[in-house]
Amino acid sequence: MAAVTASLFLTGALAPVEGAPPAGAEEARAQTPAEAVEWEPPPASMAAPERARAWWLRAQALEGARRFRESANAYRRSYEAMPTLAALYNMALAHDYARQPLDAISAYRRYAAQAEVDAAERAQVLDRITEIEGDVARIVVALPEDFGAGVVMIDGVEVTLATEGNLVLPGPHDVAINDDEGRTSQQRVVVVAGTRVVVRFDDAFNGETVEDAPQNPTVDMNPPLMSPREARRSRALRRGMWFAVGLTAASGVSLLGVGVATLDAKRTFEASLCDGPCPEGVSYDADAASRFYQLRTASNTLVGITAASALVLTVLAIMGADRRNKVQGDERGGRSTPTAARWRLRPTVGGLQLDF
């Protein structure tokens, strides 16, 4: 298949994919935002390839007008008319660019599930899904043991419960269950991005009539889960700290050894010097002098490396402590610890500023 560059890009997110748009869709590059407005949908009687191409051109024109939500819908219609990897991928990317994380995740998953997608592209798309999941939340519904053939609804829409929880946007949501006896129990929960909320209906209908069924079951909120993006940053921070520890230790040990050798070379060099003017034909030991100056240069270099790595280690340690205390504060309901309040590293015009 010919390589097709997706028409939308997110900085550092996804690279071009392998796929083929409908025949003749390259003409969409010449579309203008005005053409995105004056357009009529292709009739259902039109052949599938032509209809897919028409919707593809529509999507491209909408991108030029920066109407990304409508562009995503047009790519969907093109894919429905004639499934292509390019249409499916661009649909996901348009949802992503339009800040529609739930639709973007769904489309990306469909694309990653296609057998024609190679391993490298699939891994890249799955990484992007992980990043987007840090901007949404999960609702886990704990049902009564005898729930039977009832239905679960989130915000009035019937859903199929996912093992790890159903993805939702941050904010308030109404969760309701209807059992096969016509009883209903409902409650409202508020979720935060990167968290998982467990809504428990375990005892919702135990010995209750329809009128007496509790309308506000217990809600257990797990400690907020660190978002995938924050988890990657924390891992990178820990790796940086351990690298700085190793570099500081290695340079310190090397400095000790080179320092001792430098002092020894200095004594040897000074012993070769004359007391006052040297007699004719007598001079200092050039080899000893060369060795001393080389060791002194190496020693000064190691002093600089050790000081710099120690400074970097200090900065990373403060950043790690601040991040850890922030997470602990979130777990306590938003209350930060005294350490997080005393120490703060923030960017300034001249670089970094440490507040304490």
C-alpha positions in Angstrom: 0.0 0.0 0.0 1.2 3.5 -0.7 2.2 5.6 2.2 -0.3 8.3 3.1 0.6 11.2 5.4 -2.3 11.9 7.7 -3.6 15.5 7.3 -3.6 16.3 11.0 -0.7 16.2 13.4 -0.4 16.5 17.2 3.1 17.5 18.4 5.1 14.5 19.3 2.0 12.2 19.1 1.7 10.1 16.0 3.6 9.7 12.7 2.2 9.0 9.2 0.4 5.7 8.7 0.3 3.2 6.0 -3.0 3.2 4.2 -4.8 4.2 1.0 -7.5 6.9 0.8 -10.3 6.6 -1.7 -9.1 7.0 -5.3 -8.6 10.6 -6.3 -8.7 12.0 -2.7 -5.4 13.7 -3.2 -7.4 16.5 -4.8 -8.6 17.4 -1.3 -5.3 19.3 -0.7 -6.7 22.0 -3.1 -9.9 22.4 -1.2 -10.5 25.7 0.6 -12.5 26.5 3.8 -15.2 28.1 1.6 -15.8 24.8 -0.2 -16.3 23.2 3.2 -19.4 25.2 3.7 -21.0 24.9 0.2 -21.3 21.2 -0.1 -24.1 18.6 -0.5 -23.8 15.0 0.8 -23.5 12.4 -1.9 -26.7 10.4 -2.5 -27.0 6.9 -1.2 -27.4 5.6 -4.8 -23.9 6.7 -5.6 -21.3 3.8 -5.9 -19.4 3.2 -2.7 -16.0 4.2 -4.0 -17.3 7.6 -5.3 -19.3 8.1 -2.1 -16.2 7.4 0.1 -14.2 9.8 -2.0 -16.8 12.5 -1.7 -16.8 12.2 2.1 -13.0 12.1 2.1 -12.9 15.4 0.2 -15.5 16.8 2.6 -13.3 15.8 5.6 -10.2 17.4 4.0 -12.0 20.6 3.3 -13.4 20.8 6.9 -9.9 20.4 8.2 -8.9 23.4 6.2 -11.7 25.3 8.0 -10.5 23.9 11.3 -13.8 22.2 11.9 -12.3 19.0 13.3 -15.4 17.5 14.9 -17.3 17.7 11.6 -14.1 16.4 9.8 -14.1 13.4 12.1 -17.7 12.6 11.2 -16.9 13.0 7.5 -14.0 10.5 7.8 -16.4 8.2 9.5 -18.9 8.4 6.7 -16.0 7.8 4.2 -14.9 4.7 6.2 -18.5 3.4 6.3 -18.8 3.8 2.5 -15.5 2.0 1.8 -13.3 1.0 4.8 -9.7 2.1 4.5 -6.9 2.4 7.1 -6.3 6.0 6.1 -9.9 7.1 6.8 -10.0 5.2 10.1 -6.8 6.7 11.3 -7.7 10.2 10.2 -11.0 9.9 11.9 -9.2 9.1 15.2 -6.7 11.9 14.7 -9.5 14.4 14.0 -11.3 13.4 17.2 -8.0 13.7 19.0 -7.3 17.2 17.5 -10.9 18.2 18.4 -10.2 17.3 22.0 -12.8 14.5 22.0 -10.8 11.9 24.1 -13.5 9.2 24.3 -14.2 9.2 20.6 -10.4 9.3 19.8 -9.7 6.4 22.1 -12.5 4.3 20.5 -11.3 5.1 17.0 -7.6 4.5 17.8 -8.5 1.1 19.3 -10.4 0.2 16.1 -7.4 1.2 14.0 -4.9 -0.7 16.3 -7.1 -3.8 16.0 -6.8 -4.0 12.2 -4.6 -6.8 11.0 -3.0 -4.7 8.3 -1.4 -2.3 10.9 2.2 -3.3 11.5 3.6 -3.7 15.0 5.5 -0.4 15.1 2.4 1.6 14.1 0.2 -0.3 16.6 2.6 0.3 19.4 2.7 4.0 18.6 -1.1 4.2 18.5 -1.4 2.3 21.8 1.0 4.7 23.4 -1.2 7.6 22.3 -4.2 5.9 23.8 -2.4 5.6 27.1 -1.6 9.3 27.0 -5.3 10.2 26.3 -6.5 7.9 29.1 -4.7 10.2 31.5 -7.2 13.0 30.6 -10.3 10.9 31.3 -11.7 8.9 34.2 -13.1 5.4 34.8 -16.4 4.5 36.6 -16.5 1.0 37.9 -20.1 -0.2 38.8 -20.4 -2.8 41.6 -23.7 -4.5 41.0 -25.9 -6.5 43.5 -25.3 -10.2 43.6 -28.8 -11.0 42.4 -28.9 -8.2 39.8 -29.9 -10.7 37.0 -30.8 -9.3 33.5 -30.9 -5.7 34.4 -29.3 -2.7 32.6 -26.7 -0.2 33.7 -26.9 3.4 32.5 -24.4 6.2 32.7 -25.9 9.7 32.0 -29.1 8.0 30.6 -27.2 5.8 28.1 -27.2 2.0 28.5 -23.6 0.7 28.7 -21.8 -2.6 28.8 -19.6 -2.7 31.8 -15.9 -2.9 31.1 -13.6 -5.0 33.4 -11.4 -2.0 34.2 -14.2 0.5 34.3 -16.1 2.6 31.7 -14.2 5.6 30.4 -16.0 9.0 31.0 -15.0 12.6 30.8 -14.1 14.4 34.1 -17.1 16.0 35.9 -20.5 14.9 37.2 -22.2 11.7 36.0 -25.5 10.0 36.8 -25.1 6.2 37.3 -28.3 4.1 37.4 -29.2 0.5 37.5 -32.6 -1.1 36.5 -33.2 -4.7 37.5 -35.5 -7.2 35.9 -38.2 -6.5 38.5 -38.5 -2.9 37.4 -36.6 -1.4 40.4 -34.3 1.5 39.9 -31.4 2.9 41.9 -29.5 6.0 40.9 -26.8 8.3 42.1 -24.5 11.1 40.9 -20.8 11.0 41.2 -18.1 13.5 40.3 -14.9 12.1 38.7 -11.5 13.7 38.1 -9.1 13.1 35.2 -6.8 10.1 35.9 -8.9 8.7 38.6 -11.2 5.6 39.0 -14.4 5.7 41.0 -16.1 2.6 42.3 -19.9 3.0 42.5 -21.3 0.4 44.8 -24.9 -0.9 44.4 -24.3 -4.1 46.5 -27.3 -3.6 48.8 -29.4 -1.4 46.6 -32.5 -3.7 46.4 -32.0 -6.0 49.5 -35.5 -6.4 50.9 -36.7 -3.1 49.5 -39.8 -2.3 47.4 -39.6 0.0 44.4 -40.7 2.9 46.5 -38.3 2.2 49.3 -35.2 1.4 47.2 -32.3 3.6 48.2 -31.5 6.4 45.8 -28.0 7.2 47.1 -26.0 4.0 47.5 -22.5 4.1 49.0 -19.7 5.3 46.8 -16.1 4.2 47.4 -13.5 6.3 45.6 -10.2 4.6 45.3 -7.2 6.7 45.8 -6.6 8.7 42.7 -4.5 6.8 40.2 -1.5 8.6 38.7 -2.2 9.3 35.1 0.0 7.5 32.6 1.7 10.8 31.6 2.5 11.5 35.3 3.7 8.0 35.8 6.1 8.3 32.8 7.4 11.6 34.2 7.9 10.1 37.6 9.8 7.1 36.2 12.0 9.5 34.1 12.6 11.6 37.2 13.7 8.5 39.2 16.0 7.3 36.4 17.5 10.8 36.3 18.0 10.8 40.1 19.8 7.4 40.0 21.9 8.4 37.1 22.9 11.6 39.0 23.6 9.5 42.1 25.9 7.2 40.1 27.6 10.0 38.3 28.2 11.9 41.6 29.6 8.8 43.3 31.8 7.9 40.4 33.2 11.4 40.0 33.7 11.7 43.7 35.7 8.5 43.9 37.7 9.4 40.8 38.3 12.9 42.3 39.7 11.3 45.5 42.1 9.1 43.5 43.2 11.8 41.1 43.6 14.3 44.0 45.9 12.0 45.9 47.9 11.4 42.7 48.0 15.2 42.0 49.5 15.9 45.5 52.1 13.2 45.0 53.0 14.6 41.6 53.2 18.1 43.0 55.7 17.0 45.7 57.8 15.2 43.1 57.8 18.3 40.8 58.6 20.7 43.6 61.5 18.4 44.8 63.1 18.8 41.3 63.1 22.6 41.5 66.3 24.4 42.4 66.6 26.6 45.5 67.1 29.9 43.7 68.8 30.1 40.3 69.7 26.7 38.9 73.4 26.1 38.1 74.4 26.0 34.5 73.2 22.8 32.8 70.7 21.9 35.6 66.9 22.3 35.1 63.7 21.0 36.7 62.2 17.6 35.9 60.1 18.3 32.8 58.3 14.9 33.0 57.3 15.5 36.6 56.1 19.0 35.7 54.0 17.6 32.8 52.5 14.9 34.9 51.6 17.4 37.7 49.9 19.8 35.3 47.9 17.0 33.6 46.7 15.6 36.9 45.8 19.1 38.2 43.7 19.7 35.0 42.0 16.3 35.5 41.4 17.1 39.1 39.8 20.5 38.4 37.6 18.9 35.7 36.4 16.2 38.2 35.6 18.9 40.7 33.4 20.6 38.2 31.7 17.4 37.2 31.1 16.4 40.8 29.7 19.8 41.7 27.4 19.9 38.7 26.1 16.3 39.2 25.5 17.0 42.9 23.6 20.2 42.0 21.5 18.2 39.4 20.9 15.5 42.0 19.7 18.1 44.5 17.3 19.7 42.0 15.9 16.3 41.0 15.5 15.2 44.6 13.5 18.4 45.4 11.4 17.9 42.3 10.8 14.3 43.3 9.8 15.2 46.8 7.5 17.9 45.6 5.8 15.5 43.1 5.5 12.8 45.8 4.0 15.2 48.3 1.6 16.5 45.7 0.3 12.9 45.1 0.1 12.3 48.8 -1.8 15.5 49.2 -4.3 14.5 46.5 -4.8 11.2 48.2 -5.7 13.1 51.4 -8.4 15.0 49.5 -6.3 17.9 48.2 -4.4 18.7 51.4 -0.7 19.1 50.7 2.0 18.2 53.2 4.1 20.7 55.1 7.2 19.7 53.1 5.4 20.4 49.8 4.5 23.8 51.2 8.1 24.6 52.3 10.0 23.5 49.3 9.1 24.5 45.7 11.1 24.6 42.5 9.7 26.8 39.9 10.8 28.2 36.5 11.8 31.9 36.3 13.1 34.2 33.5 16.7 33.4 34.5 16.3 29.7 35.0 15.1 27.8 38.1 14.2 29.3 41.5 14.1 27.3 44.7 11.6 28.6 47.3 12.0 27.4 50.9 
